[in-house]
Amino acid sequence: MSSAKKGTSSKTPFRLFLRFLGPGFLVTVGFIDPGNWATNIEGGSKFSYELLWVITLSTIILIVIQNMAARLGIATGKSLAVNIKGGFSPLVAGGIGITVVLACVATDVAELLGGAIGFALLFGTPLWLGALMTIVLEVFLIVSQRYHRLEAIILAFLGIIALCYVIEVMIVKPDWRQLLPALVVPRVNNSSIYIAMGILGAVVMPHNIFLHSNVIHSRKWGISEQEKMSLLRYEKLDTFTAMILGWVVNSAMIVVAAAVFARHHAVVTSIEQASATLTPLAGPLAGLLFSVALVFSGVGSSITSSMAEANVVTGFLGKPEDPRTLLYRLSVFVTAIPSFFIIISGMDTFRILIFSQVVLSIQLPFTLIPLIVLCRRSDVMGAFRSSNREFVAALIISGIVIMLNLYLLYSTFVEGA
């Protein structure tokens, strides 16, 4: 009897679901990062509830794409980085690898900056010290903890962030008659399209796709295709549940910004300004919860971002994706150094956050296209190969994301010039 069957035959479906729950939530904390805070806060303060539908659309996209990435990891027993290295020419794979590392560093800038701002709001520390504290915490938690313990820590972080925002929504008393239709009814114009694309780009992140294909190996999926197929539904449930939680938290960010800032005609364009404005308008508890959630968001997303960076570096170099190896640990630390120096350079924090999302937008096609190609190949996926329906859906989704991000780049560098 296989190890998968030994461990699962005596368990009820619900207990099995709990056992496989986790990898999707590591991904979720990555798109509740400070980049999302910046775009969601600006969207809610400027356009009230109008852009909530973008969060719904982004979540649907994530459910499809992240499920494909996880299934690739299950089917091949390898991460997306390793599959790209083995499935494409060295020149193509190397080029993709370089773009991914750059995107990961850009992501790290946003994550470290969020933690730094959170510590500054709570304790009055300078940004450089808050960023350093975030780095120390993330490196310590990654290199000193076993994976499942780290996963539990991230789940706790997510729970705290979600709880803070649920309480904040109760405090600000949103207009539910405006809110509910906005979740599903698209509404956009020339003035809101830029922010809408920024929200979308901040949710669909390259490093999360690579991360999901790797951390899915933390579960025992069996050896045969039949065993894996029988357990695959638990991966789908994990991904779906985690993405829905991300949808709730990101939606709550817009709701709070709309109910407080838009209601009082206070346009906010930075996280620090949001905190300073929130307290007098919604009360000190709302301001405190905002700062606490930001700290956990910055530290938690920094952890998953650094894990993705280390997995990408080791995977593209053909080395073991093992946290116990020296290369993995060096990758976690070294990739944080450029981000730290960018933060202490004195640049405007809001501009740093926006620029980091632009870098992710540039890289995103270089992640989506290889993923779609690999998932469609029978020699790679076997029985897990993408169906015609999924393939078409992924192409449409990728086309939408790529076009919107290209327009975002055009708006940033051409119209904004």
N, C-alpha and C positions, 0 to 999 in steps of 0.2 A: 504494500500500500504506500502511495506517495506521501511525502511530508505534508502536502496541502490537504490531502484527504484525511490524514490522521488528525490534523489540527482543526478540521472544519466539519467532519461528519457528525459530531455529537452536538453541534451548536445550532441553535434556532436561527432563522433568517435575521431576526433583529439583532441578536448577539453578534452574528457575523458582520452585519452592517457596522456595528460599533467598533468591531475589530479593524475593519478596513477604513474607517473614518479617520481623516487626518491630512493626507497629502494635499488635498484640494484647499484646505484651510491655510497651509503654508503659502500657497499661491495667493490666496485672498488678501492676506495682510500686505502683499506687494502692491495691490491696487487700492489700498486705503492709505496711501503714503502721502507725504506733504505736497507732492505735485498735484494729487487729486484735491487736497484741501484748497490749494490756491485757485484751481480752476472752478471747483464747486462753489467756493465762497464768492468769487467774482460773478459767476453765473447767477447765483441766487440773489445777490445784492443788486445786480443791474436789471435782471429780467424776471425777478420773483420766481414763480413756480414753472415758468414756461419751458425750461430746458430739462425738466425731470424725465421726459421721454428719451432723452439721449442716454441717460443711465440705464433705462430699460433696454434700449437697442444694444448698448455696449455689453450688457449682461448676456443677452441672447448670443451675441458674437462670441463672447468668452466661453459659454457653455459648449459651443461647437468646437472651437479651436483648442481649448484646454483638454477636452475629451479626446481629441485626435492625438495631442501630444502625449497624454497619459497612456493611450492605447498603443502608441508606437513603442513606448518604454516597456509595456507588458509583453507585446508581441515579440520584440527583438531581444529583450533583456539588456538593452543598451539605451543610453540617453540620446537625445536629439543631436548633441555635439558629436558623439562617437559615430552615430549613423551618418551624419554629414561628412565626417572625415573619411569614412569607408565607402560612402555612396557617390561621391563626386571626385573630380580630379583634384590633385593636390593644390593647384592654383586657385580653383574655385573655392574649395574648402578653406584654404588659408585666408582668402579674401573675406569670406563670410565670417570666419573666426575673428579677424581683426575688427570688423564692424561690430560684432557682438560684444567684444571686450570694451570697445569705446562706449557702446550703449550702456554696458553695465557700470562703467565709471560715471557716466552721466546720471544714471539712476542713483548711484551711491551719493552723488552730490546732493540730490533732493532729499534722500533719506537722512543723511547726516545733518543737513541743514534743518530738517524738521525736528530732529532730536535736540539740536543746539538751540533752536528758537523755543522749544518746549521747556528746556531747562532754564533758559533765560527768563521766560514768563513766570515760572514757578519759584525760582531761587535768585533771580537777578544776576546770574552768571554771564560773563561775556560770551559771545558766539564761539570764539575759538576754544574756550574751556568746555562749553556744552558739546561741541563737535568731538573734542578729545574724549570726553566722558562716554559719548555714544560709541566711539570706536573701541574703547576699552571694554565696554559691556558686550558689544557684538562679538569681538574676538574671543573674549573669555567664554562666553556662552557656546560659541561654535566649537572651539578646540578642546574645551574641558568637559563637555556633556555628551552622553550618548544620544543618538538620534531621537529615540522615542521620548526621552526626557526633554530634549529641545523642542520637540513637537508639542508636548504638553505645555511648555512655557509660552509658545506662540499662540496656542489655543486660549490660554489664560489672557494673554495680551488682547486678542481679538474680543474676548468676552468683556474685558474692561472697556475697550473702545466702544463696542456696541452699547453697553450699559450706559456709558456717559452720554451718548447721543440720544438714546431712547429717553433718558431723563430730561435732556435738553429740549427735545421735541415736546414733551409734556409741559415744560416750563413756558415755552414761547407761545403755545396755543395757536397752531397754524390754522389757516382757513381751509378746511377739508373739502369744501365745495369747489374751490379752485384747484386744490392739490390733486385729488383723485383723477380727474380727467387728464391732467397734465402728464400723468405717468405713462399714458398710452397714446395720446393724441399729439402727433408731430406738429410743432409750431416754431417756425424759424423765419428770420428775415435778414436783410443785409447787415443790420447792426448786431445780430446775435449769432450769426453763422461762425464767426471766428471763435467765440467762446465755446460754442457747441462742439466744434472740432477739437478744441483743446481738451474738453471733457472726455471726448471719445479717445483721443490719443493718450490721455493719462490713464485710461482704464485698460486698454489693450496694449500690454507691455512685452517687449521681446524677451527679457530675462525670465519672466514668469513662464513662458512657453518652454524654455530650456529647463528651468527648474522642475516643472511638473513631470517632464519625461524622465527625470533622474530620481526624484524623491519617491516616485511610485514604486521603486524597487525595494522600499522599506517593508513592503508586504509580501508574503509568500503566495505567489500566484500559481504554483504548481509547475509541472514540467511539460505536459502534453497540451496541445491546443484545446482539447476538450475541457480539461481542468481550468484553463485560463478563461475559456468562453463562459463556463458556468459561474465564475467569480466576477466576470467583467461588469455585471450589473451593479455590483457594490462600488466599483470605481465610478460608474455613472452617477450613482446616488451621492457619493462623496463629492464629486465635482459639482453636481447640481445644487446640493445643500450649501456648499461653501460659496458658490457664485451668488446664490440668493441672499446669503448673509452680507456679501459685499454690496449687492444691490440695495439692501436695506440701509446700510451705513452711509453709502455714497448719496443715496436719496435723502437721508436725514441731514446730511451736510447742506444740501441745497435748501431743504425745507427750513432749517434753522436760519440760514442766511436770508431767505426770502421773508420769513415771519418777523425777523428782527430788523435787518438792515433795509430791505426794500420797503417794508411797511413804514419805516421812519425816514425814507428817502436818503439813507446813508450809504453811498457807494463806497465799497471797500476794495482795495487792490493789493492788499498784503495781509499775511497771516498776523503779523504784529498789530496792525491797525484793526483787524477783526477782533482780536482779543481785547484791545483797549476800548473798542466801541461796544462790544457785547456786554461788558460788565455794567455800565451805567444804564443800558437799555433793557437788559433782561435780568440783571441782578448778579451779585457776587458768586452765587453757586454756579450759574451758567458759565461765568468766566473761569472759575476754578476747574470745572469739568472739561472745558475746552482745552485748558493747558495740560491737564492730566492725560486726556486722550491723545493730545499731540505728542507728548513724551513717549507714550507706549507705541504710537504709530511710527514715530521716527526710529526708535530702537528696534521694534519688531520688524519693520520693513528693511532696516539696515542689515539685520541678521539674514533674512531670506535673500536680499540682494547680494550679500557677500557669499552666501552659499552658492548662488547661481554663478557668480564670477569664478569661484574656485572650481566648480564643476565644468564650466566652459573652458577654462584654461587647461585643466588636466585632460578633459575629453578631447580637445582639438590637438593637444600634444601627444595623445596616445598613451597617457599615464593613468594609473589607477585613480578612480574618483573616490578616494578614501580619506576621510578627515584625519586619520592617524599618520598620513604621510607628510614629509617635510614640505613637498611642493604644494600640497593642498593648503597647509597652514600658512605658508608664505604668500600664496595667492590671496587668501583672506585678508592678510595684513597689507600687502604691497598695493593692492588695488584701491585701498582706502586712502593712501597717501596723496595722490593727485587731488582727490575730492577735498581732503582736509585743507590743502594749500589754496585751492580755489575759494573755499569758504573764508579763510583768514585774509584773503587778498583785499578785502574791503569793498568788493562789488555789491551792488544793490541786491538784496536777497530775493526780491520778487523777480528781478530779471534773471537771476541764476535759475530759479525754479522754472520759469517759462522756457529758457534756453535748453534746459535739460530735457524738457518734453519735446522740443524741436529735434534734438539729437535722436531721441527714441523714434520719432516719426520718420526720420531719414532711414534708420536701420530696419524698421518693421517689415518692409517687403522682403528683405534678405533673410528673414526668419520664416515668414508665412509661406513663401514659394517653395523652399526646400522641404518644409513640413508636408505640404500638399503633395508634392512629387513623391516623397518617400512613402506616404500613407497610401498612395495609389499603386505602388509597385508590389506585384504578387511575390517576387523573389525576396522582398524585404518583410512584408507583412503576413504572407500566407493567407489563412482564413480570416485574418483581421483587416484585410485590405479594405479601403474605403469603398462603400457602395456608390452607385451612380448618383443617388440622391445626395449623399453626404459630399461627394466630390463637387457636384454642381453648387451646393450650398456654400461650401468652403471657397470656391472660386468667386461666387457673388460677394460673399462677405469680404474676402481679400480685396476684390476690386473696389468695393465701397470704402474700405479702410485706406487703401492706397490712394485713391482719388481724393478723399477728404484730407489726408495728410499732405499730399502734394499741394492742395489748395492752401493748407495751413502754412506750408513753406513759402508759397507764393505771396500770401498775405503778409507774412513776417518780413521777408527780404525784399520784396518788390513794392507792394502797396505801402508797407510800413517804412520804406526808405525815405 
